[in-house]
Amino acid sequence: MKNIWGVILMLTGFTMSAQELRFEEIQAKCTQIPDGKYIIDNQKDYQALLDNRSPHPECSTYRSPEIDFNKYTLVGFAVSVKGCQSPVSSLSYSDDLDSCHVTLNITTYGLCKRRNRIKRWLLIPNATAERLTHLNIEITEE
């Protein structure tokens, strides 16, 4: 009987963890930022990101998404990679009690030195100082 309760508790724990694995990818267009990994958890830093706009004509009227930083942290990646065609990228997110991990997976094709720019942004549940946020970039060449 004790083993059955242990299994039920483990299954409940997995269910709760699965519910926490939600994130929302957003479009933060028209930003001109250097390559890097970004963790933005307040309006001041978000506004600084938005103030460095592209001079492209479509960007003069672009309105960035509003973010409630009491609930969410904005995580972003800006990366330039080589390749003879456009790279493929995906995001993965995992969360536990002590930390959350966000990984940008990129697949490049060929050895051309063309600069392919990738910018990806996502909202994750608020990452507090007690919970570390780890950002990783993994590049696969094909």
N, CA, C and O atoms as a GROMACS GRO file, in nm:
protein
  568
    1MET      N    1   0.082  -0.119   0.000
    1MET     CA    2   0.000   0.000   0.000
    1MET      C    3   0.087   0.126   0.000
    1MET      O    4   0.053   0.223  -0.068
    2LYS      N    5   0.199   0.125   0.076
    2LYS     CA    6   0.287   0.241   0.078
    2LYS      C    7   0.346   0.266  -0.060
    2LYS      O    8   0.364   0.381  -0.100
    3ASN      N    9   0.377   0.159  -0.134
    3ASN     CA   10   0.433   0.174  -0.267
    3ASN      C   11   0.334   0.240  -0.362
    3ASN      O   12   0.374   0.321  -0.446
    4ILE      N   13   0.206   0.207  -0.349
    4ILE     CA   14   0.103   0.266  -0.435
    4ILE      C   15   0.094   0.416  -0.410
    4ILE      O   16   0.085   0.495  -0.504
    5TRP      N   17   0.095   0.457  -0.282
    5TRP     CA   18   0.089   0.600  -0.250
    5TRP      C   19   0.212   0.672  -0.302
    5TRP      O   20   0.202   0.785  -0.349
    6GLY      N   21   0.327   0.609  -0.296
    6GLY     CA   22   0.449   0.669  -0.350
    6GLY      C   23   0.438   0.693  -0.499
    6GLY      O   24   0.479   0.798  -0.549
    7VAL      N   25   0.382   0.595  -0.571
    7VAL     CA   26   0.364   0.610  -0.715
    7VAL      C   27   0.264   0.721  -0.745
    7VAL      O   28   0.286   0.801  -0.836
    8ILE      N   29   0.156   0.728  -0.669
    8ILE     CA   30   0.055   0.834  -0.689
    8ILE      C   31   0.118   0.970  -0.664
    8ILE      O   32   0.094   1.064  -0.740
    9LEU      N   33   0.197   0.984  -0.558
    9LEU     CA   34   0.262   1.111  -0.530
    9LEU      C   35   0.361   1.148  -0.640
    9LEU      O   36   0.370   1.265  -0.678
   10MET      N   37   0.434   1.051  -0.691
   10MET     CA   38   0.528   1.078  -0.800
   10MET      C   39   0.453   1.124  -0.924
   10MET      O   40   0.495   1.220  -0.989
   11LEU      N   41   0.344   1.058  -0.958
   11LEU     CA   42   0.266   1.096  -1.075
   11LEU      C   43   0.208   1.236  -1.059
   11LEU      O   44   0.206   1.313  -1.155
   12THR      N   45   0.162   1.268  -0.939
   12THR     CA   46   0.109   1.402  -0.913
   12THR      C   47   0.219   1.505  -0.932
   12THR      O   48   0.195   1.611  -0.990
   13GLY      N   49   0.339   1.476  -0.883
   13GLY     CA   50   0.451   1.566  -0.901
   13GLY      C   51   0.484   1.589  -1.046
   13GLY      O   52   0.512   1.702  -1.086
   14PHE      N   53   0.481   1.484  -1.127
   14PHE     CA   54   0.508   1.500  -1.271
   14PHE      C   55   0.400   1.584  -1.337
   14PHE      O   56   0.431   1.664  -1.425
   15THR      N   57   0.277   1.568  -1.296
   15THR     CA   58   0.168   1.645  -1.353
   15THR      C   59   0.186   1.793  -1.321
   15THR      O   60   0.168   1.878  -1.408
   16MET      N   61   0.221   1.824  -1.197
   16MET     CA   62   0.241   1.963  -1.159
   16MET      C   63   0.359   2.022  -1.235
   16MET      O   64   0.352   2.137  -1.279
   17SER      N   65   0.466   1.947  -1.252
   17SER     CA   66   0.581   1.998  -1.324
   17SER      C   67   0.545   2.026  -1.470
   17SER      O   68   0.588   2.127  -1.526
   18ALA      N   69   0.467   1.940  -1.530
   18ALA     CA   70   0.429   1.957  -1.669
   18ALA      C   71   0.349   2.086  -1.687
   18ALA      O   72   0.361   2.151  -1.791
   19GLN      N   73   0.266   2.122  -1.588
   19GLN     CA   74   0.188   2.244  -1.598
   19GLN      C   75   0.277   2.368  -1.593
   19GLN      O   76   0.242   2.471  -1.650
   20GLU      N   77   0.391   2.360  -1.525
   20GLU     CA   78   0.480   2.474  -1.513
   20GLU      C   79   0.566   2.495  -1.636
   20GLU      O   80   0.635   2.596  -1.645
   21LEU      N   81   0.565   2.403  -1.730
   21LEU     CA   82   0.653   2.411  -1.846
   21LEU      C   83   0.596   2.498  -1.958
   21LEU      O   84   0.629   2.478  -2.074
   22ARG      N   85   0.515   2.591  -1.924
   22ARG     CA   86   0.453   2.676  -2.025
   22ARG      C   87   0.534   2.804  -2.043
   22ARG      O   88   0.578   2.865  -1.946
   23PHE      N   89   0.553   2.842  -2.168
   23PHE     CA   90   0.613   2.970  -2.199
   23PHE      C   91   0.543   3.022  -2.324
   23PHE      O   92   0.478   2.948  -2.397
   24GLU      N   93   0.558   3.150  -2.347
   24GLU     CA   94   0.495   3.211  -2.463
   24GLU      C   95   0.600   3.285  -2.544
   24GLU      O   96   0.666   3.375  -2.492
   25GLU      N   97   0.616   3.248  -2.668
   25GLU     CA   98   0.709   3.320  -2.754
   25GLU      C   99   0.641   3.446  -2.803
   25GLU      O  100   0.524   3.443  -2.843
   26ILE      N  101   0.714   3.556  -2.801
   26ILE     CA  102   0.658   3.683  -2.848
   26ILE      C  103   0.749   3.741  -2.955
   26ILE      O  104   0.865   3.703  -2.968
   27GLN      N  105   0.694   3.834  -3.032
   27GLN     CA  106   0.770   3.904  -3.135
   27GLN      C  107   0.809   4.040  -3.080
   27GLN      O  108   0.722   4.123  -3.051
   28ALA      N  109   0.937   4.065  -3.065
   28ALA     CA  110   0.988   4.196  -3.028
   28ALA      C  111   1.066   4.246  -3.148
   28ALA      O  112   1.189   4.238  -3.153
   29LYS      N  113   0.994   4.297  -3.245
   29LYS     CA  114   1.053   4.337  -3.372
   29LYS      C  115   1.119   4.474  -3.361
   29LYS      O  116   1.099   4.548  -3.265
   30CYS      N  117   1.198   4.504  -3.462
   30CYS     CA  118   1.256   4.636  -3.481
   30CYS      C  119   1.363   4.673  -3.379
   30CYS      O  120   1.403   4.789  -3.372
   31THR      N  121   1.410   4.579  -3.302
   31THR     CA  122   1.517   4.609  -3.206
   31THR      C  123   1.652   4.586  -3.272
   31THR      O  124   1.669   4.494  -3.351
   32GLN      N  125   1.747   4.671  -3.239
   32GLN     CA  126   1.884   4.656  -3.286
   32GLN      C  127   1.970   4.629  -3.164
   32GLN      O  128   2.002   4.719  -3.088
   33ILE      N  129   2.004   4.504  -3.147
   33ILE     CA  130   2.081   4.465  -3.028
   33ILE      C  131   2.200   4.380  -3.071
   33ILE      O  132   2.193   4.311  -3.173
   34PRO      N  133   2.307   4.385  -2.995
   34PRO     CA  134   2.421   4.299  -3.027
   34PRO      C  135   2.391   4.153  -2.994
   34PRO      O  136   2.299   4.123  -2.918
   35ASP      N  137   2.471   4.064  -3.052
   35ASP     CA  138   2.456   3.922  -3.019
   35ASP      C  139   2.468   3.905  -2.868
   35ASP      O  140   2.551   3.968  -2.803
   36GLY      N  141   2.384   3.819  -2.814
   36GLY     CA  142   2.390   3.794  -2.671
   36GLY      C  143   2.267   3.723  -2.619
   36GLY      O  144   2.177   3.687  -2.695
   37LYS      N  145   2.267   3.702  -2.488
   37LYS     CA  146   2.155   3.641  -2.417
   37LYS      C  147   2.099   3.748  -2.324
   37LYS      O  148   2.174   3.819  -2.257
   38TYR      N  149   1.968   3.758  -2.319
   38TYR     CA  150   1.905   3.867  -2.244
   38TYR      C  151   1.802   3.815  -2.145
   38TYR      O  152   1.720   3.729  -2.178
   39ILE      N  153   1.807   3.868  -2.024
   39ILE     CA  154   1.704   3.844  -1.922
   39ILE      C  155   1.654   3.980  -1.879
   39ILE      O  156   1.729   4.059  -1.820
   40ILE      N  157   1.529   4.008  -1.908
   40ILE     CA  158   1.471   4.139  -1.878
   40ILE      C  159   1.355   4.118  -1.782
   40ILE      O  160   1.258   4.048  -1.814
   41ASP      N  161   1.365   4.178  -1.664
   41ASP     CA  162   1.262   4.156  -1.563
   41ASP      C  163   1.201   4.285  -1.510
   41ASP      O  164   1.138   4.285  -1.404
   42ASN      N  165   1.219   4.396  -1.584
   42ASN     CA  166   1.156   4.520  -1.540
   42ASN      C  167   1.131   4.611  -1.660
   42ASN      O  168   1.192   4.594  -1.766
   43GLN      N  169   1.041   4.705  -1.644
   43GLN     CA  170   0.998   4.793  -1.752
   43GLN      C  171   1.112   4.883  -1.800
   43GLN      O  172   1.121   4.911  -1.920
   44LYS      N  173   1.198   4.928  -1.711
   44LYS     CA  174   1.308   5.016  -1.749
   44LYS      C  175   1.402   4.948  -1.849
   44LYS      O  176   1.438   5.007  -1.951
   45ASP      N  177   1.442   4.824  -1.820
   45ASP     CA  178   1.530   4.751  -1.912
   45ASP      C  179   1.459   4.718  -2.043
   45ASP      O  180   1.521   4.720  -2.150
   46TYR      N  181   1.331   4.689  -2.035
   46TYR     CA  182   1.253   4.661  -2.157
   46TYR      C  183   1.246   4.785  -2.244
   46TYR      O  184   1.261   4.776  -2.366
   47GLN      N  185   1.223   4.899  -2.183
   47GLN     CA  186   1.216   5.025  -2.259
   47GLN      C  187   1.350   5.056  -2.324
   47GLN      O  188   1.354   5.104  -2.437
   48ALA      N  189   1.460   5.029  -2.254
   48ALA     CA  190   1.593   5.051  -2.312
   48ALA      C  191   1.613   4.964  -2.436
   48ALA      O  192   1.673   5.007  -2.534
   49LEU      N  193   1.563   4.841  -2.431
   49LEU     CA  194   1.569   4.751  -2.546
   49LEU      C  195   1.490   4.809  -2.662
   49LEU      O  196   1.535   4.805  -2.777
   50LEU      N  197   1.372   4.862  -2.633
   50LEU     CA  198   1.284   4.915  -2.738
   50LEU      C  199   1.333   5.048  -2.794
   50LEU      O  200   1.303   5.081  -2.909
   51ASP      N  201   1.406   5.124  -2.715
   51ASP     CA  202   1.453   5.255  -2.760
   51ASP      C  203   1.557   5.245  -2.871
   51ASP      O  204   1.574   5.340  -2.948
   52ASN      N  205   1.625   5.134  -2.882
   52ASN     CA  206   1.726   5.114  -2.986
   52ASN      C  207   1.659   5.051  -3.108
   52ASN      O  208   1.680   4.934  -3.138
   53ARG      N  209   1.578   5.131  -3.178
   53ARG     CA  210   1.499   5.082  -3.290
   53ARG      C  211   1.574   5.084  -3.422
   53ARG      O  212   1.666   5.164  -3.443
   54SER      N  213   1.533   4.996  -3.509
   54SER     CA  214   1.584   4.993  -3.645
   54SER      C  215   1.531   5.117  -3.719
   54SER      O  216   1.419   5.160  -3.693
   55PRO      N  217   1.610   5.174  -3.810
   55PRO     CA  218   1.562   5.289  -3.889
   55PRO      C  219   1.467   5.249  -4.002
   55PRO      O  220   1.421   5.335  -4.076
   56HIS      N  221   1.437   5.121  -4.016
   56HIS     CA  222   1.347   5.074  -4.122
   56HIS      C  223   1.213   5.149  -4.111
   56HIS      O  224   1.162   5.166  -4.000
   57PRO      N  225   1.156   5.192  -4.224
   57PRO     CA  226   1.031   5.270  -4.220
   57PRO      C  227   0.915   5.201  -4.145
   57PRO      O  228   0.836   5.269  -4.080
   58GLU      N  229   0.906   5.069  -4.154
   58GLU     CA  230   0.797   4.999  -4.085
   58GLU      C  231   0.812   5.005  -3.933
   58GLU      O  232   0.714   4.985  -3.860
   59CYS      N  233   0.933   5.033  -3.884
   59CYS     CA  234   0.957   5.032  -3.740
   59CYS      C  235   0.914   5.161  -3.671
   59CYS      O  236   0.901   5.165  -3.548
   60SER      N  237   0.890   5.267  -3.749
   60SER     CA  238   0.852   5.394  -3.686
   60SER      C  239   0.715   5.386  -3.620
   60SER      O  240   0.688   5.459  -3.524
   61THR      N  241   0.627   5.298  -3.669
   61THR     CA  242   0.494   5.285  -3.610
   61THR      C  243   0.474   5.153  -3.534
   61THR      O  244   0.365   5.128  -3.482
   62TYR      N  245   0.577   5.071  -3.528
   62TYR     CA  246   0.564   4.941  -3.462
   62TYR      C  247   0.547   4.959  -3.311
   62TYR      O  248   0.622   5.034  -3.248
   63ARG      N  249   0.448   4.890  -3.254
   63ARG     CA  250   0.425   4.893  -3.109
   63ARG      C  251   0.462   4.757  -3.052
   63ARG      O  252   0.409   4.654  -3.093
   64SER      N  253   0.553   4.757  -2.958
   64SER     CA  254   0.598   4.634  -2.895
   64SER      C  255   0.493   4.581  -2.799
   64SER      O  256   0.412   4.658  -2.747
   65PRO      N  257   0.493   4.450  -2.776
   65PRO     CA  258   0.395   4.392  -2.684
   65PRO      C  259   0.414   4.445  -2.541
   65PRO      O  260   0.526   4.469  -2.497
   66GLU      N  261   0.303   4.464  -2.472
   66GLU     CA  262   0.310   4.504  -2.332
   66GLU      C  263   0.331   4.379  -2.247
   66GLU      O  264   0.275   4.273  -2.275
   67ILE      N  265   0.414   4.393  -2.142
   67ILE     CA  266   0.449   4.280  -2.057
   67ILE      C  267   0.425   4.317  -1.912
   67ILE      O  268   0.465   4.424  -1.867
   68ASP      N  269   0.360   4.228  -1.839
   68ASP     CA  270   0.340   4.245  -1.695
   68ASP      C  271   0.459   4.179  -1.624
   68ASP      O  272   0.462   4.057  -1.607
   69PHE      N  273   0.556   4.261  -1.583
   69PHE     CA  274   0.677   4.207  -1.521
   69PHE      C  275   0.654   4.158  -1.379
   69PHE      O  276   0.746   4.103  -1.317
   70ASN      N  277   0.534   4.177  -1.325
   70ASN     CA  278   0.500   4.115  -1.197
   70ASN      C  279   0.474   3.966  -1.214
   70ASN      O  280   0.485   3.889  -1.120
   71LYS      N  281   0.439   3.926  -1.338
   71LYS     CA  282   0.408   3.786  -1.366
   71LYS      C  283   0.512   3.717  -1.452
   71LYS      O  284   0.530   3.596  -1.441
   72TYR      N  285   0.581   3.792  -1.538
   72TYR     CA  286   0.667   3.731  -1.638
   72TYR      C  287   0.806   3.793  -1.642
   72TYR      O  288   0.828   3.906  -1.600
   73THR      N  289   0.899   3.715  -1.692
   73THR     CA  290   1.034   3.760  -1.725
   73THR      C  291   1.051   3.739  -1.875
   73THR      O  292   1.012   3.635  -1.928
   74LEU      N  293   1.109   3.838  -1.942
   74LEU     CA  294   1.136   3.828  -2.085
   74LEU      C  295   1.278   3.774  -2.104
   74LEU      O  296   1.373   3.830  -2.050
   75VAL      N  297   1.290   3.668  -2.180
   75VAL     CA  298   1.419   3.606  -2.208
   75VAL      C  299   1.440   3.613  -2.358
   75VAL      O  300   1.349   3.585  -2.436
   76GLY      N  301   1.561   3.651  -2.399
   76GLY     CA  302   1.585   3.664  -2.541
   76GLY      C  303   1.724   3.622  -2.583
   76GLY      O  304   1.817   3.618  -2.503
   77PHE      N  305   1.734   3.592  -2.710
   77PHE     CA  306   1.860   3.554  -2.772
   77PHE      C  307   1.876   3.634  -2.901
   77PHE      O  308   1.779   3.652  -2.976
   78ALA      N  309   1.996   3.682  -2.927
   78ALA     CA  310   2.031   3.741  -3.055
   78ALA      C  311   2.162   3.674  -3.098
   78ALA      O  312   2.262   3.682  -3.027
   79VAL      N  313   2.160   3.610  -3.214
   79VAL     CA  314   2.274   3.530  -3.258
   79VAL      C  315   2.292   3.548  -3.408
   79VAL      O  316   2.195   3.552  -3.484
   80SER      N  317   2.417   3.558  -3.450
   80SER     CA  318   2.451   3.558  -3.593
   80SER      C  319   2.526   3.429  -3.621
   80SER      O  320   2.623   3.397  -3.552
   81VAL      N  321   2.481   3.355  -3.722
   81VAL     CA  322   2.544   3.227  -3.754
   81VAL      C  323   2.574   3.220  -3.904
   81VAL      O  324   2.512   3.289  -3.985
   82LYS      N  325   2.670   3.134  -3.938
   82LYS     CA  326   2.705   3.113  -4.078
   82LYS      C  327   2.607   3.014  -4.140
   82LYS      O  328   2.523   2.955  -4.071
   83GLY      N  329   2.620   2.997  -4.269
   83GLY     CA  330   2.539   2.898  -4.339
   83GLY      C  331   2.503   2.945  -4.477
   83GLY      O  332   2.493   3.064  -4.503
   84CYS      N  333   2.483   2.848  -4.568
   84CYS     CA  334   2.451   2.879  -4.706
   84CYS      C  335   2.301   2.900  -4.728
   84CYS      O  336   2.260   2.947  -4.834
   85GLN      N  337   2.222   2.866  -4.629
   85GLN     CA  338   2.078   2.891  -4.634
   85GLN      C  339   2.033   2.928  -4.494
   85GLN      O  340   2.110   2.919  -4.398
   86SER      N  341   1.909   2.969  -4.483
   86SER     CA  342   1.858   3.012  -4.352
   86SER      C  343   1.864   2.900  -4.251
   86SER      O  344   1.830   2.786  -4.282
   87PRO      N  345   1.909   2.931  -4.130
   87PRO     CA  346   1.914   2.829  -4.025
   87PRO      C  347   1.775   2.797  -3.972
   87PRO      O  348   1.680   2.873  -3.992
   88VAL      N  349   1.764   2.684  -3.905
   88VAL     CA  350   1.640   2.645  -3.838
   88VAL      C  351   1.666   2.658  -3.688
   88VAL      O  352   1.770   2.615  -3.638
   89SER      N  353   1.571   2.718  -3.617
   89SER     CA  354   1.591   2.734  -3.472
   89SER      C  355   1.464   2.693  -3.397
   89SER      O  356   1.353   2.703  -3.448
   90SER      N  357   1.487   2.648  -3.274
   90SER     CA  358   1.375   2.613  -3.186
   90SER      C  359   1.416   2.646  -3.043
   90SER      O  360   1.534   2.658  -3.011
   91LEU      N  361   1.316   2.660  -2.957
   91LEU     CA  362   1.339   2.691  -2.817
   91LEU      C  363   1.293   2.575  -2.731
   91LEU      O  364   1.192   2.511  -2.761
   92SER      N  365   1.367   2.548  -2.624
   92SER     CA  366   1.319   2.451  -2.525
   92SER      C  367   1.330   2.516  -2.387
   92SER      O  368   1.418   2.598  -2.362
   93TYR      N  369   1.239   2.478  -2.300
   93TYR     CA  370   1.229   2.539  -2.167
   93TYR      C  371   1.200   2.430  -2.066
   93TYR      O  372   1.111   2.347  -2.086
   94SER      N  373   1.277   2.430  -1.957
   94SER     CA  374   1.249   2.339  -1.847
   94SER      C  375   1.261   2.415  -1.716
   94SER      O  376   1.332   2.515  -1.707
   95ASP      N  377   1.190   2.368  -1.618
   95ASP     CA  378   1.177   2.441  -1.492
   95ASP      C  379   1.175   2.343  -1.376
   95ASP      O  380   1.110   2.238  -1.384
   96ASP      N  381   1.245   2.377  -1.270
   96ASP     CA  382   1.233   2.301  -1.146
   96ASP      C  383   1.227   2.402  -1.032
   96ASP      O  384   1.217   2.522  -1.058
   97LEU      N  385   1.234   2.359  -0.909
   97LEU     CA  386   1.216   2.449  -0.796
   97LEU      C  387   1.328   2.552  -0.784
   97LEU      O  388   1.304   2.664  -0.741
   98ASP      N  389   1.451   2.516  -0.821
   98ASP     CA  390   1.565   2.604  -0.800
   98ASP      C  391   1.605   2.687  -0.922
   98ASP      O  392   1.664   2.794  -0.907
   99SER      N  393   1.573   2.639  -1.040
   99SER     CA  394   1.620   2.709  -1.160
   99SER      C  395   1.533   2.677  -1.281
   99SER      O  396   1.456   2.582  -1.281
  100CYS      N  397   1.548   2.761  -1.381
  100CYS     CA  398   1.484   2.731  -1.509
  100CYS      C  399   1.591   2.740  -1.617
  100CYS      O  400   1.686   2.817  -1.606
  101HIS      N  401   1.574   2.661  -1.722
  101HIS     CA  402   1.671   2.651  -1.830
  101HIS      C  403   1.600   2.679  -1.962
  101HIS      O  404   1.497   2.619  -1.992
  102VAL      N  405   1.657   2.771  -2.038
  102VAL     CA  406   1.605   2.802  -2.171
  102VAL      C  407   1.719   2.778  -2.269
  102VAL      O  408   1.829   2.829  -2.252
  103THR      N  409   1.690   2.700  -2.373
  103THR     CA  410   1.793   2.668  -2.472
  103THR      C  411   1.742   2.705  -2.611
  103THR      O  412   1.631   2.671  -2.650
  104LEU      N  413   1.826   2.775  -2.683
  104LEU     CA  414   1.802   2.804  -2.824
  104LEU      C  415   1.881   2.703  -2.905
  104LEU      O  416   2.004   2.703  -2.900
  105ASN      N  417   1.812   2.618  -2.979
  105ASN     CA  418   1.874   2.516  -3.064
  105ASN      C  419   1.875   2.568  -3.207
  105ASN      O  420   1.771   2.605  -3.261
  106ILE      N  421   1.994   2.570  -3.268
  106ILE     CA  422   2.008   2.622  -3.404
  106ILE      C  423   2.075   2.516  -3.490
  106ILE      O  424   2.174   2.455  -3.449
  107THR      N  425   2.021   2.494  -3.609
  107THR     CA  426   2.084   2.407  -3.708
  107THR      C  427   2.124   2.494  -3.827
  107THR      O  428   2.039   2.561  -3.886
  108THR      N  429   2.253   2.492  -3.861
  108THR     CA  430   2.302   2.567  -3.976
  108THR      C  431   2.332   2.469  -4.089
  108THR      O  432   2.353   2.350  -4.067
  109TYR      N  433   2.334   2.523  -4.212
  109TYR     CA  434   2.354   2.439  -4.330
  109TYR      C  435   2.465   2.497  -4.417
  109TYR      O  436   2.451   2.606  -4.472
  110GLY      N  437   2.575   2.425  -4.428
  110GLY     CA  438   2.686   2.466  -4.514
  110GLY      C  439   2.786   2.554  -4.443
  110GLY      O  440   2.765   2.598  -4.330
  111LEU      N  441   2.896   2.580  -4.514
  111LEU     CA  442   3.008   2.654  -4.455
  111LEU      C  443   3.016   2.798  -4.503
  111LEU      O  444   3.116   2.865  -4.476
  112CYS      N  445   2.918   2.847  -4.574
  112CYS     CA  446   2.919   2.986  -4.620
  112CYS      C  447   2.930   3.079  -4.499
  112CYS      O  448   2.882   3.047  -4.390
  113LYS      N  449   2.992   3.193  -4.520
  113LYS     CA  450   3.009   3.286  -4.410
  113LYS      C  451   2.902   3.395  -4.409
  113LYS      O  452   2.918   3.498  -4.345
  114ARG      N  453   2.794   3.371  -4.479
  114ARG     CA  454   2.685   3.466  -4.481
  114ARG      C  455   2.634   3.485  -4.339
  114ARG      O  456   2.627   3.389  -4.263
  115ARG      N  457   2.598   3.605  -4.304
  115ARG     CA  458   2.549   3.632  -4.168
  115ARG      C  459   2.398   3.612  -4.162
  115ARG      O  460   2.321   3.691  -4.217
  116ASN      N  461   2.357   3.507  -4.095
  116ASN     CA  462   2.216   3.480  -4.073
  116ASN      C  463   2.183   3.524  -3.930
  116ASN      O  464   2.244   3.475  -3.835
  117ARG      N  465   2.090   3.613  -3.916
  117ARG     CA  466   2.056   3.671  -3.786
  117ARG      C  467   1.933   3.600  -3.729
  117ARG      O  468   1.832   3.583  -3.797
  118ILE      N  469   1.944   3.560  -3.602
  118ILE     CA  470   1.832   3.497  -3.532
  118ILE      C  471   1.806   3.577  -3.405
  118ILE      O  472   1.896   3.601  -3.326
  119LYS      N  473   1.680   3.618  -3.388
  119LYS     CA  474   1.637   3.681  -3.263
  119LYS      C  475   1.510   3.609  -3.217
  119LYS      O  476   1.412   3.601  -3.291
  120ARG      N  477   1.514   3.557  -3.096
  120ARG     CA  478   1.398   3.485  -3.040
  120ARG      C  479   1.374   3.539  -2.900
  120ARG      O  480   1.467   3.558  -2.822
  121TRP      N  481   1.247   3.562  -2.867
  121TRP     CA  482   1.206   3.616  -2.737
  121TRP      C  483   1.094   3.532  -2.681
  121TRP      O  484   1.004   3.489  -2.754
  122LEU      N  485   1.097   3.508  -2.552
  122LEU     CA  486   0.986   3.438  -2.489
  122LEU      C  487   0.963   3.488  -2.348
  122LEU      O  488   1.054   3.535  -2.280
  123LEU      N  489   0.838   3.477  -2.307
  123LEU     CA  490   0.798   3.510  -2.171
  123LEU      C  491   0.794   3.382  -2.090
  123LEU      O  492   0.736   3.283  -2.132
  124ILE      N  493   0.857   3.386  -1.973
  124ILE     CA  494   0.852   3.272  -1.882
  124ILE      C  495   0.792   3.320  -1.751
  124ILE      O  496   0.796   3.439  -1.721
  125PRO      N  497   0.737   3.228  -1.671
  125PRO     CA  498   0.688   3.270  -1.539
  125PRO      C  499   0.799   3.341  -1.464
  125PRO      O  500   0.916   3.305  -1.476
  126ASN      N  501   0.761   3.442  -1.388
  126ASN     CA  502   0.857   3.530  -1.323
  126ASN      C  503   0.975   3.455  -1.262
  126ASN      O  504   0.957   3.367  -1.178
  127ALA      N  505   1.094   3.490  -1.305
  127ALA     CA  506   1.217   3.430  -1.253
  127ALA      C  507   1.271   3.522  -1.143
  127ALA      O  508   1.324   3.629  -1.172
  128THR      N  509   1.259   3.481  -1.021
  128THR     CA  510   1.302   3.564  -0.910
  128THR      C  511   1.451   3.544  -0.883
  128THR      O  512   1.512   3.454  -0.940
  129ALA      N  513   1.507   3.626  -0.797
  129ALA     CA  514   1.649   3.616  -0.764
  129ALA      C  515   1.682   3.481  -0.702
  129ALA      O  516   1.794   3.432  -0.717
  130GLU      N  517   1.587   3.422  -0.633
  130GLU     CA  518   1.611   3.292  -0.570
  130GLU      C  519   1.618   3.179  -0.672
  130GLU      O  520   1.680   3.076  -0.648
  131ARG      N  521   1.554   3.198  -0.784
  131ARG     CA  522   1.551   3.096  -0.890
  131ARG      C  523   1.641   3.140  -1.004
  131ARG      O  524   1.613   3.239  -1.070
  132LEU      N  525   1.746   3.069  -1.026
  132LEU     CA  526   1.840   3.104  -1.131
  132LEU      C  527   1.782   3.074  -1.269
  132LEU      O  528   1.709   2.976  -1.286
  133THR      N  529   1.814   3.159  -1.364
  133THR     CA  530   1.773   3.137  -1.503
  133THR      C  531   1.899   3.113  -1.585
  133THR      O  532   1.989   3.197  -1.588
  134HIS      N  533   1.905   2.998  -1.652
  134HIS     CA  534   2.020   2.960  -1.734
  134HIS      C  535   1.980   2.968  -1.881
  134HIS      O  536   1.880   2.909  -1.922
  135LEU      N  537   2.058   3.040  -1.959
  135LEU     CA  538   2.034   3.051  -2.102
  135LEU      C  539   2.147   2.983  -2.178
  135LEU      O  540   2.265   3.009  -2.151
  136ASN      N  541   2.112   2.897  -2.271
  136ASN     CA  542   2.211   2.822  -2.348
  136ASN      C  543   2.181   2.833  -2.497
  136ASN      O  544   2.066   2.844  -2.538
  137ILE      N  545   2.287   2.831  -2.576
  137ILE     CA  546   2.273   2.826  -2.721
  137ILE      C  547   2.348   2.703  -2.770
  137ILE      O  548   2.466   2.685  -2.742
  138GLU      N  549   2.277   2.618  -2.843
  138GLU     CA  550   2.338   2.498  -2.900
  138GLU      C  551   2.328   2.504  -3.051
  138GLU      O  552   2.219   2.518  -3.107
  139ILE      N  553   2.442   2.495  -3.118
  139ILE     CA  554   2.446   2.505  -3.264
  139ILE      C  555   2.493   2.372  -3.322
  139ILE      O  556   2.595   2.316  -3.282
  140THR      N  557   2.415   2.322  -3.418
  140THR     CA  558   2.448   2.199  -3.490
  140THR      C  559   2.473   2.237  -3.635
  140THR      O  560   2.393   2.308  -3.696
  141GLU      N  561   2.583   2.191  -3.691
  141GLU     CA  562   2.614   2.217  -3.830
  141GLU      C  563   2.585   2.095  -3.916
  141GLU      O  564   2.625   1.984  -3.882
  142GLU      N  565   2.516   2.116  -4.025
  142GLU     CA  566   2.485   2.005  -4.118
  142GLU      C  567   2.537   2.037  -4.256
  142GLU      O  568   2.521   1.957  -4.348
   0.00000   0.00000   0.00000
